[in-house]
């Protein structure tokens, strides 16, 4: 998970071996997924669980830095 001083946190989700999705977390319990290189998304239950964990990890980072 990468972050800058402003805490624009980004990470990646690999739903299948041909697709790498950039995910941005802005501290609002949400994720923004960059879809400019894909036509559609197919996410499994495991992908969704992983995405939830990434959101929780980002939120923890925001809170530990006093931004939430």
Number of C-alpha atoms within 10 A of each C-alpha: 12 11 14 8 7 9 16 14 22 19 17 16 16 13 17 12 6 6 12 15 18 16 20 22 23 17 20 11 11 17 19 11 15 13 13 9 9 10 6 8 10 7 13 11 8 10 15 13 12 15 19 15 12 22 23 16 15 28 21 15 18 20 12 10 11 8 12 11
